[in-house]
Amino acid sequence: MKKMLLMSGSKYKDTGYLVHCMPWLKTFLSEYRGKTIGFVPYAGVSRSYDEYENGVKQALAELEMDIISVHRGKTHLDIIEQADVIAIGGGNTFCLLNGLYEHHLLDAIRQKVQQGTPYFGWSAGANVAGKSIMTTNDMPILYPPSFDALNLFPHQINPHFISGKIAGHNGESREERLAEFLMINPESQVYALPEGTALHIQGQQASVLDISQAQQSAVLKLSKNGACQSYLAGSIFNY
């Protein structure tokens, strides 16, 4: 049974790095204390893989797990094959997916997660769990062989979702950008994750998590012809 935690981002408002995610992660990984997390750092553009790995180790120290970046292995695939849990960090989604193709990790990760290995990711790491990266917010600073991603969650994900327009901004809103995607890809569904939200996947069911005090930051399911369905914290649905 698939077990995944797909988080919109690594921060919420003024919280520190991955701080708001810790309650979710402690519950999600409660049976894995002392086990190994295979970490994929490819989305990190402005820091080295060593720096990214060290930052994640410090942030997730309370989990009491051994975190090893894939770049530590003789091959990157070795770390994934040996890992008890798989984690993919945020950054640039195009660089991330390109690295997954370059190091032949897509099939290995997909197979392990389908067989029950827990997977968690934030921002770009949530995005690549979906069908494709075509609803990322990132600039295409590198061109992967394909936009097709892990397809463990067989729909589109848009992390860091912000509704409406910032004052003075005359470009398209996020809703307008996603509506354009759905005009060209009308059979797709897009799950928009506002800051501070996550999807907890168990098998074919998803539940919505929300760290905000009011717990009113709904995950949105967008589909063709402007259809929009809201899922508040605690909502459970089949996908």
N, CA and C of each residue as an Amber inpcrd file, in Angstrom:
protein
   717
   0.8390000  -1.1980000   0.0000000   0.0000000   0.0000000   0.0000000
   0.8760000   1.2510000   0.0000000   0.5660000   2.1730000  -0.8940000
   1.3160000   3.4180000  -0.9590000   1.1270000   4.2320000   0.3140000
   2.2340000   4.7780000   0.8100000   2.2170000   5.6590000   1.9770000
   3.0510000   6.8820000   1.6290000   2.3800000   8.0260000   1.4490000
   3.0920000   9.2260000   1.0230000   2.6070000  10.4360000   1.8110000
   3.5270000  11.3710000   2.0190000   3.2130000  12.6550000   2.6270000
   3.7370000  13.7260000   1.6770000   2.8200000  14.4390000   1.0290000
   3.1600000  15.4120000   0.0030000   2.8670000  16.8030000   0.5440000
   3.9200000  17.5650000   0.8470000   3.8030000  18.8410000   1.5530000
   4.0350000  20.0070000   0.6090000   3.2270000  21.0480000   0.7570000
   3.3130000  22.1940000  -0.1430000   4.6790000  22.8540000  -0.1030000
   5.2790000  22.9750000   1.0680000   6.5700000  23.6440000   1.1730000
   7.2890000  23.3030000   2.4550000   8.4940000  23.8370000   2.5920000
   9.3350000  23.5460000   3.7560000   9.1440000  24.5450000   4.8870000
   8.4220000  25.6350000   4.6140000   8.1840000  26.6500000   5.6370000
   6.7300000  27.0950000   5.6010000   6.2720000  27.6310000   6.7390000
   4.9350000  28.2200000   6.8060000   5.0480000  29.5370000   7.5550000
   4.7220000  30.6180000   6.8720000   4.8630000  31.9640000   7.4310000
   6.2940000  32.1660000   7.9190000   6.4670000  32.4430000   9.2260000
   7.8190000  32.7370000   9.7190000   8.4480000  31.5620000  10.4580000
   7.9470000  30.3530000  10.2310000   8.5360000  29.1860000  10.8910000
   9.8840000  28.8440000  10.2670000  10.7100000  28.1190000  11.0090000
  11.9990000  27.6880000  10.4910000  11.8570000  26.5560000   9.4870000
  12.9920000  26.1440000   8.9630000  13.0340000  25.1330000   7.9100000
  12.4590000  23.7990000   8.3810000  11.3800000  23.3690000   7.7420000
  10.6770000  22.1070000   7.9920000  10.0660000  22.0050000   9.3960000
  10.0540000  23.1100000  10.1380000   9.5190000  23.0800000  11.5070000
   8.0390000  22.7090000  11.5170000   7.2610000  23.3370000  10.6450000
   5.8220000  23.0630000  10.6770000   5.4980000  21.6450000  10.2000000
   6.4330000  21.0100000   9.5130000   6.2130000  19.6520000   9.0050000
   6.4690000  18.5720000  10.0580000   7.1930000  18.9230000  11.1160000
   7.6300000  17.9030000  12.0680000   6.4950000  17.1150000  12.7110000
   5.4070000  17.7370000  13.1740000   4.3210000  16.9190000  13.7330000
   3.7790000  15.8820000  12.7510000   3.6490000  16.2920000  11.4880000
   3.1880000  15.3510000  10.4660000   4.1910000  14.2240000  10.2710000
   5.4680000  14.5880000  10.1650000   6.5070000  13.5900000   9.9000000
   6.6670000  12.6210000  11.0660000   6.5530000  13.1080000  12.2860000
   6.6760000  12.2250000  13.4530000   5.5710000  11.1700000  13.4550000
   4.3870000  11.5920000  13.0650000   3.2730000  10.6290000  12.9790000
   3.4680000   9.6890000  11.7950000   3.8140000  10.2570000  10.6610000
   3.9720000   9.4880000   9.4250000   5.0570000   8.4220000   9.5620000
   6.1270000   8.7470000  10.2900000   7.2810000   7.8500000  10.3950000
   7.4390000   7.2670000  11.7950000   6.3560000   7.1750000  12.5230000
   6.4200000   6.7320000  13.9160000   6.9840000   5.3210000  14.0810000
   6.8630000   4.5010000  13.0560000   7.3510000   3.1240000  13.1420000
   8.7390000   2.9510000  12.5280000   9.3870000   4.0640000  12.1890000
  10.6550000   3.9680000  11.4580000  11.8360000   4.5780000  12.2060000
  11.7080000   4.7990000  13.4900000  12.8210000   5.3370000  14.2620000
  14.0360000   4.4180000  14.1340000  15.1860000   5.0150000  13.8770000
  16.4080000   4.2390000  13.7080000  16.6180000   3.7050000  12.3040000
  15.6450000   3.9000000  11.4370000  15.7620000   3.4240000  10.0570000
  16.4540000   4.4790000   9.1820000  16.6070000   4.1490000   7.8940000
  17.3590000   5.0000000   6.9720000  16.4380000   5.7000000   5.9780000
  16.6670000   7.0150000   5.8150000  15.9840000   7.8030000   4.7920000
  16.9480000   8.0420000   3.6410000  16.5740000   7.6150000   2.4500000
  17.3320000   7.9470000   1.2510000  16.8400000   9.2770000   0.7190000
  17.7140000  10.2790000   0.7280000  17.3230000  11.6470000   0.3790000
  17.7980000  12.0170000  -1.0190000  16.9210000  12.6390000  -1.7910000
  17.2370000  13.0800000  -3.1580000  17.3620000  14.6020000  -3.1650000
  18.5770000  15.1410000  -3.4090000  18.8190000  16.5840000  -3.3060000
  18.8480000  17.3340000  -4.6350000  18.4300000  16.7020000  -5.7220000
  18.6660000  17.2530000  -7.0510000  18.0290000  18.6260000  -7.2880000
  16.9670000  18.9540000  -6.5310000  16.2870000  20.2370000  -6.7620000
  17.0840000  21.4170000  -6.2320000  18.0840000  21.1540000  -5.3970000
  18.8670000  22.2350000  -4.8250000  19.8370000  22.8120000  -5.8480000
  19.6040000  24.0450000  -6.2610000  20.4450000  24.6800000  -7.2830000
  21.5090000  25.5640000  -6.6430000  21.1340000  26.3010000  -5.6170000
  22.0350000  27.3020000  -5.0400000  22.8850000  26.7580000  -3.9010000
  22.8330000  25.4560000  -3.6580000  23.6600000  24.8390000  -2.6180000
  24.1280000  23.4730000  -3.1080000  25.2270000  23.0250000  -2.5640000
  25.7660000  21.7280000  -2.9650000  24.9170000  20.6140000  -2.3710000
  25.0920000  19.4120000  -2.8810000  24.3820000  18.2690000  -2.3300000
  24.7740000  18.0370000  -0.8730000  26.0430000  18.2340000  -0.5470000
  26.4880000  18.1050000   0.8440000  25.7580000  19.0990000   1.7430000
  25.6710000  20.3420000   1.3050000  25.0060000  21.3760000   2.1030000
  23.5180000  21.0620000   2.2740000  22.9000000  20.6030000   1.2090000
  21.4700000  20.2730000   1.2790000  21.2510000  19.1150000   2.2540000
  22.0470000  18.0860000   2.1270000  21.9330000  16.9340000   3.0190000
  22.1090000  17.3550000   4.4760000  23.1140000  18.1590000   4.7630000
  23.3670000  18.5900000   6.1350000  22.2200000  19.4170000   6.6900000
  21.6510000  20.2910000   5.8630000  20.5200000  21.0940000   6.3030000
  19.3120000  20.2520000   6.6600000  19.0460000  19.2360000   5.8550000
  17.9170000  18.3460000   6.1210000  18.1840000  17.5020000   7.3630000
  19.3990000  17.0380000   7.5290000  19.7480000  16.2700000   8.7270000
  19.4930000  17.0740000   9.9950000  19.9130000  18.3240000   9.9860000
  19.7120000  19.1730000  11.1550000  18.2320000  19.4230000  11.4050000
  17.4960000  19.7010000  10.3480000  16.0770000  20.0200000  10.4920000
  15.2570000  18.8310000  10.9790000  15.6610000  17.6250000  10.5840000
  14.8750000  16.4290000  10.8990000  15.5180000  15.5690000  11.9830000
  16.4140000  16.1510000  12.7580000  17.1320000  15.3840000  13.7820000
  16.1890000  14.7240000  14.7860000  15.0610000  15.3720000  15.0750000
  14.1180000  14.8310000  16.0550000  13.5040000  13.5050000  15.6050000
  13.5770000  13.2040000  14.3410000  13.0250000  11.9340000  13.8620000
  13.8790000  10.7420000  14.2930000  15.1240000  11.0160000  14.6680000
  16.0610000   9.9660000  15.0910000  16.2060000   8.8940000  14.0070000
  16.4580000   9.3790000  12.7940000  16.6570000   8.4960000  11.6580000
  17.9620000   8.8580000  10.9650000  18.5140000   7.9140000  10.2230000
  19.7580000   8.1220000   9.4930000  19.4150000   8.6270000   8.0940000
  19.8050000   9.8570000   7.7860000  19.4890000  10.4750000   6.5030000
  20.7310000  10.4590000   5.6190000  20.6280000   9.8040000   4.4700000
  21.7610000   9.6690000   3.5560000  21.3370000  10.1380000   2.1700000
  22.0540000  11.1220000   1.6390000  21.7680000  11.5960000   0.2920000
  22.2290000  10.5660000  -0.7360000  21.5120000  10.5170000  -1.8330000
  21.8320000   9.5310000  -2.8680000  23.2300000   9.7280000  -3.4390000
  23.7710000  10.9420000  -3.3520000  25.0940000  11.1750000  -3.9430000
  26.2150000  10.5220000  -3.1310000  25.8890000   9.9590000  -1.9730000
  26.8790000   9.2590000  -1.1520000  27.1290000   7.8270000  -1.6290000
  26.2560000   7.3040000  -2.4480000  26.3810000   5.9190000  -2.8800000
  27.3690000   5.7400000  -4.0170000  27.8220000   4.5070000  -4.1980000
  28.6560000   4.1880000  -5.3590000  27.8960000   4.5540000  -6.6230000
  26.6090000   4.2100000  -6.6360000  25.6720000   4.7730000  -7.5990000
  24.5240000   5.3600000  -6.7910000  23.8320000   6.3330000  -7.3530000
  22.7120000   6.9400000  -6.6320000  21.6090000   5.9180000  -6.3930000
  21.4840000   4.9970000  -7.3060000  20.4730000   3.9520000  -7.1870000
  20.7040000   3.0770000  -5.9610000  21.9600000   2.8760000  -5.5740000
  22.2600000   2.0360000  -4.4090000  21.5620000   2.5470000  -3.1590000
  21.5870000   3.8590000  -2.9500000  20.9920000   4.4440000  -1.7480000
  19.4790000   4.2450000  -1.7480000  18.8570000   4.4310000  -2.8960000
  17.4020000   4.2320000  -2.9950000  17.0490000   2.7810000  -2.7070000
  17.7980000   1.8620000  -3.2590000  17.4910000   0.4430000  -3.0670000
  17.6460000   0.0210000  -1.6090000  18.5680000   0.6540000  -0.8770000
  18.8180000   0.2830000   0.5140000  17.9500000   1.0470000   1.5090000
  17.2790000   2.1060000   1.0700000  16.5520000   2.9860000   1.9800000
  15.2760000   2.3430000   2.5140000  14.9700000   2.6680000   3.7660000
  13.6980000   2.2570000   4.3740000  12.6010000   3.2760000   4.0870000
  13.0060000   4.5110000   3.8350000  12.1010000   5.6240000   3.5400000
  12.7620000   6.4600000   2.4530000  11.9600000   7.0650000   1.5820000
  12.4820000   7.9250000   0.5210000  11.9610000   9.3380000   0.7300000
  12.8670000  10.3230000   0.6480000  12.4900000  11.7340000   0.7800000
  13.0750000  12.5190000  -0.3780000  12.2850000  13.4470000  -0.9110000
  12.7580000  14.3160000  -1.9920000  12.4880000  15.7610000  -1.5950000
  13.5580000  16.5700000  -1.6100000  13.4560000  17.9520000  -1.1770000
  13.0490000  18.9030000  -2.2780000  12.7400000  20.1320000  -1.8600000
  12.2850000  21.1590000  -2.7750000  13.4200000  21.9250000  -3.4260000
  13.0390000  22.7890000  -4.3470000  13.9870000  23.5760000  -5.1270000
  13.4350000  23.7510000  -6.5300000  14.2660000  23.5550000  -7.5250000
  13.8130000  23.6750000  -8.9040000  13.3550000  22.3210000  -9.4390000
  12.0990000  22.2640000  -9.8470000  11.4880000  20.9940000 -10.2420000
  12.1040000  20.4390000 -11.5240000  12.5130000  21.3030000 -12.4330000
  13.1200000  20.8380000 -13.6790000  14.4690000  20.1710000 -13.4110000
  15.2690000  20.7850000 -12.5520000  16.5530000  20.1750000 -12.1850000
  16.3340000  18.8490000 -11.4630000  15.3300000  18.8230000 -10.5980000
  15.0210000  17.5970000  -9.8660000  14.6640000  16.4600000 -10.8110000
  13.7170000  16.7080000 -11.6940000  13.2820000  15.6440000 -12.5900000
  14.4090000  15.2200000 -13.5310000  15.2050000  16.1690000 -13.9760000
  16.3310000  15.8230000 -14.8310000  17.2950000  14.8800000 -14.1080000
  17.5530000  15.1560000 -12.8370000  18.4210000  14.2780000 -12.0540000
  17.8400000  12.8920000 -11.8730000  16.5370000  12.8150000 -11.6810000
  15.8930000  11.5080000 -11.5420000  16.0310000  10.6860000 -12.8140000
  15.9210000  11.3590000 -13.9600000  16.1470000  10.6620000 -15.2330000
  17.6220000  10.3030000 -15.4120000  18.5000000  11.2440000 -15.1390000
  19.9290000  11.0420000 -15.3660000  20.4680000   9.8570000 -14.5660000
  19.9800000   9.7090000 -13.3390000  20.4920000   8.6490000 -12.4700000
  19.5650000   7.4230000 -12.4150000  18.5840000   7.3990000 -13.3010000
  17.7240000   6.2170000 -13.4750000  17.0040000   5.8390000 -12.1690000
  16.4510000   6.8480000 -11.5030000  15.8020000   6.6000000 -10.2100000
  14.2830000   6.5150000 -10.2870000  13.6850000   6.9570000 -11.3720000
  12.2190000   7.0100000 -11.4290000  11.5830000   5.6420000 -11.2250000
  12.0130000   4.6650000 -11.9780000  11.4080000   3.3340000 -11.8700000
  11.6650000   2.7220000 -10.4920000  12.8700000   2.9130000  -9.9730000
  13.2170000   2.3230000  -8.6790000  12.3810000   2.9310000  -7.5580000
  12.2410000   4.2460000  -7.5610000  11.4310000   4.9020000  -6.5290000
   9.9750000   4.4990000  -6.6760000   9.4830000   4.5250000  -7.9010000
   8.0790000   4.1710000  -8.1480000   7.7800000   2.7550000  -7.6400000
   8.6460000   1.8140000  -7.9500000   8.4200000   0.4320000  -7.5430000
   8.4550000   0.2740000  -6.0240000   9.4250000   0.9140000  -5.3760000
   9.5290000   0.7910000  -3.9270000   8.3070000   1.3800000  -3.2230000
   7.8740000   2.5540000  -3.6740000   6.7270000   3.1970000  -3.0260000
   5.4520000   2.4010000  -3.2680000   5.2860000   1.8620000  -4.4490000
   4.1120000   1.0320000  -4.7320000   4.0940000  -0.2250000  -3.8680000
   5.2760000  -0.6700000  -3.4440000   5.3790000  -1.8550000  -2.5960000
   5.3310000  -1.5240000  -1.1110000   5.1740000  -0.2270000  -0.7610000
   4.9570000   0.1270000   0.6340000   6.0200000   0.9600000   1.3070000
   7.1260000   1.2750000   0.6170000   8.1520000   2.1350000   1.2090000
   7.5960000   3.5490000   1.3650000   7.6330000   4.1290000   2.5730000
   7.1130000   5.4930000   2.7480000   7.8900000   6.5150000   1.9280000
   7.1620000   7.4900000   1.4140000   7.7300000   8.5660000   0.6020000
   7.2290000   9.8820000   1.1600000   8.1330000  10.8300000   1.3550000
   7.6830000  12.1840000   1.6540000   8.4990000  13.1870000   0.8610000
   7.8340000  14.2790000   0.4980000   8.4900000  15.3120000  -0.2840000
   7.8180000  16.6410000  -0.0520000   8.5910000  17.7060000  -0.2280000
   8.0320000  19.0380000  -0.0730000   8.3430000  19.8600000  -1.3160000
   7.3880000  20.7280000  -1.6800000   7.5270000  21.6120000  -2.8380000
   7.8120000  20.7790000  -4.0920000   8.9770000  20.9320000  -4.7100000
   9.3020000  20.1440000  -5.8990000   9.2230000  18.6500000  -5.6240000
   9.5430000  18.2500000  -4.3980000   9.4790000  16.8360000  -4.0270000
   8.0650000  16.3030000  -3.9690000   7.0910000  17.1940000  -3.7350000
   5.6850000  16.8100000  -3.8430000   5.2600000  16.8150000  -5.3010000
   5.7440000  17.8090000  -6.0330000   5.3730000  17.9520000  -7.4400000
   5.7140000  16.7080000  -8.2570000   6.9200000  16.1660000  -8.0700000
   7.3360000  15.0220000  -8.8940000   6.6190000  13.7310000  -8.5130000
   5.9170000  13.7140000  -7.3920000   5.1190000  12.5310000  -7.0520000
   3.8820000  12.4320000  -7.9320000   3.5080000  13.5440000  -8.5680000
   2.3360000  13.5710000  -9.4280000   2.6010000  13.0170000 -10.8150000
   1.6130000  13.2170000 -11.6850000   1.6760000  12.6500000 -13.0280000
   2.7780000  13.2900000 -13.8600000   2.8760000  14.5990000 -13.8140000
   3.9160000  15.3150000 -14.5440000   4.2680000  16.5770000 -13.7770000
   5.3030000  17.2910000 -14.2440000   5.6780000  18.5400000 -13.5840000
   5.1250000  19.7490000 -14.3280000   4.1200000  19.5640000 -15.1520000
   3.6090000  20.6360000 -16.0000000   2.8770000  21.7300000 -15.2280000
   2.6030000  21.5130000 -13.9350000   1.9720000  22.5490000 -13.1150000
   2.8970000  23.0280000 -12.0050000   4.2040000  22.9020000 -12.2200000
   5.1560000  23.5050000 -11.3060000   5.1180000  25.0270000 -11.4340000
   5.6410000  25.7170000 -10.4300000   5.7600000  27.1770000 -10.4790000
   7.1430000  27.6180000 -10.9510000   8.0320000  26.6650000 -11.2130000
   9.4380000  26.9770000 -11.4290000   9.7550000  27.3540000 -12.8710000
  10.8780000  28.0590000 -13.0310000  11.3700000  28.3620000 -14.3780000
  12.1240000  27.1560000 -14.9350000  11.9830000  26.8910000 -16.2210000
  12.6530000  25.7450000 -16.8500000  14.1170000  26.0510000 -17.1350000
  14.9160000  26.1010000 -16.0830000  16.3270000  26.4530000 -16.2380000
  17.1560000  25.2910000 -16.7700000  16.5320000  24.1320000 -16.8460000
  17.1660000  22.9370000 -17.4050000  16.0520000  22.0860000 -17.9800000
  16.3270000  21.3860000 -19.0730000  15.2650000  20.6710000 -19.7810000
  15.4160000  19.1680000 -19.5830000  14.5570000  18.5400000 -18.7870000
  14.6370000  17.0860000 -18.6010000  14.1760000  16.3480000 -19.8540000
  14.4800000  15.0620000 -19.9590000  14.0730000  14.2960000 -21.1460000
  12.5660000  14.2820000 -21.3650000  11.8120000  14.4130000 -20.3010000
  10.3580000  14.4080000 -20.3790000   9.8190000  15.1730000 -19.1810000
   8.5760000  15.6400000 -19.2750000   7.9100000  16.2340000 -18.1160000
   7.2160000  15.1660000 -17.2710000   7.1540000  13.9340000 -17.7550000
   6.5020000  12.8540000 -17.0030000   7.2670000  12.5870000 -15.7170000
   6.5260000  12.4670000 -14.6090000   7.1440000  12.3050000 -13.2970000
   6.8370000  10.9180000 -12.7290000   6.8100000  10.7900000 -11.4130000
   6.6590000   9.4770000 -10.7820000   5.2620000   8.8830000 -10.9560000
   4.2470000   9.7390000 -11.0790000   2.8670000   9.2760000 -11.2780000
   2.3970000   8.3690000 -10.1410000   2.9410000   8.5680000  -8.9600000
   2.4530000   7.8250000  -7.7840000   1.1240000   8.3910000  -7.3140000
   0.9670000   9.6900000  -7.4470000  -0.3270000  10.3640000  -7.3030000
  -0.7220000  10.7490000  -8.7190000  -1.7060000  10.0760000  -9.3100000
  -1.9050000  10.1520000 -10.7620000  -2.6190000  11.3980000 -11.2600000
  -2.3390000  12.5140000 -10.6330000  -2.9020000  13.8020000 -11.0300000
  -1.8110000  14.8530000 -10.9260000  -2.1420000  16.0690000 -11.3010000
  -1.2030000  17.1820000 -11.2230000  -1.1980000  17.7880000  -9.8180000
  -0.0350000  18.2800000  -9.4000000   0.0900000  18.9770000  -8.1250000
   0.6510000  20.3620000  -8.3840000   0.0820000  21.3590000  -7.7100000
   0.6300000  22.7100000  -7.7310000   0.9130000  23.1300000  -6.2900000
   2.1770000  23.0650000  -5.8710000   2.5120000  23.4750000  -4.5040000
   2.5820000  24.9950000  -4.3830000   2.6730000  25.4850000  -3.1580000
   2.7810000  26.9270000  -2.8790000   1.6380000  27.7120000  -3.5140000
   0.4560000  27.1260000  -3.5580000  -0.6630000  27.7860000  -4.2410000
  -1.0800000  29.0530000  -3.4970000  -1.1910000  30.1400000  -4.2410000
  -1.6760000  31.4140000  -3.7070000  -2.8190000  31.8760000  -4.5910000
  -3.9670000  32.1380000  -3.9880000  -5.1330000  32.5690000  -4.7490000
  -5.0900000  34.0730000  -4.9870000  -5.5520000  34.4840000  -6.1670000
  -5.6530000  35.9030000  -6.4630000  -4.3400000  36.5190000  -6.9010000
  -4.3200000  37.8480000  -6.9490000  -3.1510000  38.5880000  -7.4190000
  -2.6410000  39.5220000  -6.3330000  -1.3310000  39.6520000  -6.2680000
  -0.7040000  40.6270000  -5.3930000  -0.9590000  42.0130000  -5.9700000
  -1.2110000  42.9970000  -5.1160000  -1.4580000  44.3620000  -5.5750000
  -0.3180000  44.8400000  -6.4640000  -0.6570000  45.3810000  -7.6150000
   0.3340000  45.8950000  -8.5470000   0.8370000  44.8860000  -9.5500000
   0.4410000  43.6170000  -9.3710000   0.8870000  42.5710000 -10.3010000
  -0.1070000  42.4730000 -11.4480000   0.3770000  42.6220000 -12.6640000
  -0.5120000  42.6280000 -13.8290000  -0.4080000  41.3600000 -14.6750000
   0.3800000  40.4040000 -14.2090000   0.4370000  39.1170000 -14.8960000
  -0.7000000  38.2170000 -14.4710000  -0.6920000  36.9990000 -14.9930000
  -1.7530000  36.0500000 -14.6760000  -1.6780000  35.5870000 -13.2120000
  -2.8330000  35.3300000 -12.6490000  -2.8990000  34.7240000 -11.3170000
  -2.6060000  33.2380000 -11.4350000  -2.3960000  32.5860000 -10.2940000
  -2.1790000  31.1410000 -10.3220000  -3.4010000  30.4280000 -10.8800000
  -4.5920000  30.8840000 -10.4940000  -5.8090000  30.2640000 -11.0380000
  -5.8400000  30.3600000 -12.5580000  -5.4450000  31.5210000 -13.0830000
  -5.4630000  31.7040000 -14.5340000  -4.4350000  30.8170000 -15.2200000
  -3.2700000  30.6740000 -14.6350000  -2.2450000  29.7980000 -15.2020000
  -2.7190000  28.3410000 -15.2290000  -3.3240000  27.9100000 -14.1310000
  -3.7920000  26.5240000 -14.0740000  -4.9910000  26.3120000 -14.9960000
  -5.8220000  27.3430000 -15.1560000  -6.9360000  27.2450000 -16.1080000
  -6.4130000  27.0700000 -17.5280000  -5.3090000  27.7620000 -17.8600000
  -4.6930000  27.5910000 -19.1750000  -4.2190000  26.1560000 -19.3740000
  -3.5980000  25.5990000 -18.3370000  -3.1590000  24.2070000 -18.4220000
  -4.3430000  23.2900000 -18.7110000  -5.4570000  23.5240000 -18.0270000
  -6.6200000  22.6490000 -18.1800000  -7.3240000  22.8480000 -19.5270000
  -7.1530000  23.9970000 -20.1210000  -7.6890000  24.1920000 -21.4690000
  -6.9550000  23.3070000 -22.4740000  -5.6550000  23.1710000 -22.2960000
  -4.8460000  22.3550000 -23.2010000  -4.8830000  20.8860000 -22.8030000
  -5.1060000  20.6080000 -21.5210000  -5.1210000  19.2360000 -20.9880000
  -6.4300000  19.0100000 -20.2260000  -7.5660000  18.9850000 -20.9520000
  -8.8810000  19.0000000 -20.2930000  -9.2250000  17.7570000 -19.4930000
  -8.5060000  16.6690000 -19.6970000  -8.8130000  15.4580000 -18.9350000
  -8.0240000  15.3890000 -17.6280000  -7.1630000  16.3640000 -17.3860000
  -6.3510000  16.3710000 -16.1730000  -7.1090000  16.9600000 -14.9860000
  -6.6090000  16.6740000 -13.8160000  -7.0700000  17.3030000 -12.5820000
  -5.8440000  17.8470000 -11.8650000  -5.9840000  19.0540000 -11.3000000
  -4.8790000  19.6950000 -10.6070000  -5.2500000  19.8710000  -9.1410000
  -4.3810000  19.3850000  -8.2600000  -4.5700000  19.5990000  -6.8260000
  -3.6360000  20.7300000  -6.3980000  -4.2430000  21.8400000  -5.9760000
  -3.5000000  23.0300000  -5.5820000  -3.3470000  23.0440000  -4.0660000
  -2.0940000  23.0700000  -3.6140000  -1.7890000  22.9830000  -2.1800000
  -1.3090000  24.3430000  -1.6660000  -2.1380000  25.0560000  -0.8840000
  -1.6680000  26.3110000  -0.2900000  -0.5540000  26.0610000   0.7250000
   0.1560000  27.1380000   1.0840000   1.1990000  27.0060000   2.0930000
   0.6060000  26.4430000   3.3830000   1.3710000  25.5690000   4.0340000
   0.9230000  24.9970000   5.2990000  -0.0060000  23.8180000   5.1670000
  -0.1720000  23.2970000   3.9370000  -1.0390000  22.1340000   3.7350000
  -0.2370000  20.9620000   3.1870000  -0.8490000  19.7930000   3.2660000
  -0.2210000  18.5840000   2.7380000  -1.3000000  17.5630000   2.4160000
  -0.9420000  16.6090000   1.5800000  -1.7810000  15.4440000   1.3250000
  -1.1080000  14.2180000   1.9300000  -1.8580000  13.5020000   2.7520000
  -1.3780000  12.2420000   3.3190000  -2.0440000  11.1200000   2.5350000
  -1.2470000  10.3660000   1.8170000  -1.7530000   9.3180000   0.9440000
  -1.6040000   7.9600000   1.6070000  -2.6810000   7.2070000   1.6510000
  -2.6650000   5.8150000   2.1090000  -3.4440000   4.9930000   1.1000000
  -2.7210000   4.1910000   0.3330000  -3.3810000   3.4200000  -0.7110000
  -4.0140000   4.3540000  -1.7250000  -5.3140000   4.2030000  -1.9420000
  -6.0290000   5.0370000  -2.9020000  -6.8080000   6.1610000  -2.2410000
  -6.5280000   6.4210000  -0.9710000  -7.1820000   7.5050000  -0.2560000
  -6.1970000   8.6010000   0.0920000  -6.6850000   9.8330000   0.0970000
  -5.8830000  10.9820000   0.4970000  -6.6250000  11.7510000   1.5750000
  -5.8870000  12.2280000   2.5570000  -6.4650000  13.1020000   3.5760000
  -5.7030000  14.4160000   3.5830000  -6.3960000  15.4890000   3.9220000
  -5.8310000  16.8300000   3.8830000  -5.3260000  17.2240000   5.2680000
  -4.0880000  17.7120000   5.3120000  -3.4950000  18.2420000   6.5330000
  -3.3150000  19.7420000   6.3750000  -3.5040000  20.4810000   7.4780000
  -3.4090000  21.9440000   7.4370000  -2.8620000  22.4180000   8.7710000
  -1.7410000  23.1250000   8.7350000  -1.0900000  23.5710000   9.9600000
  -1.6370000  24.9010000  10.4660000  -2.4050000  25.6180000   9.6540000
  -2.8840000  26.9440000  10.0470000  -3.8210000  26.8490000  11.2410000
  -3.8120000  27.8840000  12.0520000  -4.5890000  27.8660000  13.2890000
  -6.0770000  27.6840000  13.0280000  -6.5850000  28.3900000  12.0240000
  -8.0070000  28.2910000  11.7020000  -8.3380000  27.0430000  10.9060000
  -7.3300000  26.4160000  10.3210000  -7.4910000  25.2310000   9.4720000
  -8.5420000  25.4620000   8.3800000  -8.3890000  26.5850000   7.7130000
  -9.3080000  26.9480000   6.6410000  -8.6000000  27.0590000   5.2850000
  -7.3550000  26.5780000   5.2050000  -6.6020000  26.6360000   3.9490000
  -6.9120000  25.3990000   3.1170000  -7.9430000  25.4790000   2.3300000
  -8.4240000  24.3120000   1.6040000  -7.5040000  23.9350000   0.4520000
  -7.2780000  22.6340000   0.2900000  -6.6790000  22.1080000  -0.9290000
  -7.7570000  22.1370000  -2.0050000  -7.4130000  22.6080000  -3.1840000
  -8.3840000  22.7270000  -4.2670000  -8.1320000  21.6710000  -5.3330000
  -9.2010000  21.0880000  -5.8270000  -9.1200000  20.2230000  -7.0040000
  -9.7290000  20.9830000  -8.1730000  -8.8820000  21.3060000  -9.1420000
  -9.3070000  22.0750000 -10.3050000  -9.4120000  21.1490000 -11.5080000
 -10.4700000  21.3380000 -12.2860000 -10.6450000  20.5210000 -13.4820000
 -11.2700000  21.3710000 -14.5820000 -11.5810000  20.7500000 -15.7100000
 -11.9870000  21.4890000 -16.9100000 -13.2430000  22.3200000 -16.6780000
 -13.3830000  23.3250000 -17.5130000 -14.5380000  24.2230000 -17.4990000
 -14.6740000  24.9810000 -16.1860000 -13.5580000  25.2140000 -15.5020000
 -13.5760000  26.0110000 -14.2900000 -14.0820000  25.3010000 -13.0570000
 -14.2640000  23.9920000 -13.1210000 -14.7510000  23.2610000 -11.9530000
 -13.7130000  23.2990000 -10.8320000 -14.1900000  23.5050000  -9.6020000
 -13.2900000  23.5990000  -8.4550000 -13.9560000  22.9900000  -7.2350000
 -13.2560000  22.0690000  -6.6010000 -13.7540000  21.4350000  -5.3840000
 -12.7600000  21.6890000  -4.2570000 -13.2670000  22.0460000  -3.0760000
 -12.4150000  22.3680000  -1.9300000 -12.3920000  21.2300000  -0.9300000
 -11.2150000  20.9700000  -0.3590000 -11.0490000  19.9670000   0.6840000
 -10.3750000  20.6240000   1.8860000 -11.1130000  20.7730000   2.9750000
 -10.5590000  21.3590000   4.1780000  -9.8120000  20.3050000   4.9870000
  -9.1030000  20.7440000   6.0160000  -8.3430000  19.8410000   6.8750000
  -9.2310000  18.7250000   7.3970000  -8.7360000  17.5010000   7.3470000
  -9.5040000  16.3560000   7.8040000 -10.3220000  15.6890000   6.7140000
 -10.4380000  16.3440000   5.5660000 -11.1790000  15.7270000   4.4510000
 -10.4400000  14.4910000   3.9660000 -11.1950000  13.4630000   3.6380000
 -10.6420000  12.2220000   3.0990000 -11.3600000  11.9330000   1.7870000
 -10.6100000  11.6300000   0.7640000 -11.2320000  11.3730000  -0.5330000
 -10.4370000  10.3090000  -1.2810000 -11.1410000   9.6310000  -2.1760000
 -10.4940000   8.6950000  -3.0840000 -10.0410000   9.4680000  -4.3170000
  -8.8460000   9.1810000  -4.7730000  -8.3160000   9.9030000  -5.9210000
  -8.2020000   9.0240000  -7.1470000
